[in-house]
Amino acid sequence: MIRLLLLTSFIVSLSGLVYADEPDLSSAKKIEIWATMYYLFEAQASSDSSAVPLRNFEDKVIGPSLTPRKWCLAAIEGSVRVSGKVYNYAGTKDPRQADCSHDPSERVRWTKTNRPYGVGSKSNPLIPFKSLACDLGTVANSKPWVDGGYAKFGQRIYIPAAKDVILPDGTKHDGIFTCDDIGGKITGNHIDVFIGSATGLRAALNSNPFDFIKSSPGETFDSYLLP
């Protein structure tokens, strides 16, 4: 008995096999961007007398205290997980909470979330290896980078260099990311790739599977804004 197998993962063309999940670039806009990365900081609570508590915008303590160094690292990344609970950046206000390396971070306030990796700019869940922080024209020093304007929330970006990259769970990346977050230092054609959780920068670098993340404005690469 002859069976006709329906192979949904690819289609046959004159040039060979073309995967069905390959995005249609006929209406896409080609751009050059450069990338950094960010992550959910995994930290331990501290009972040291110098430890700094996590406070909300009303200055109420809503989470455990961290050492000043770890508090600043959490503020720079914009999210932190302590004892299984996740806290996200809620904004900045005086007075400053710690002596961090740059002014905005030391005045960060927090909000608690039940999302496992924190949330983006519209309280949407962040997705490791898929979420991007992009310039949506809403932060200080924003720089137009898309036809004299900005990407929109939810904008999909296809990065060929990410296609078929093996992720930590063994799956292959489809090359498509989404602009669903912002960052105070993310302006112009600079994207920030969310890579999940890490205990610090070294651990984050070790878990980063993408070669295109160079952390340098001079290291741009081709990508496509999908319609």
Order of alpha helices (4+ residues) and beta strands (2+ residues): beta-beta-beta-beta-beta-alpha-beta-beta-alpha-beta-beta-beta-beta-beta-alpha-beta
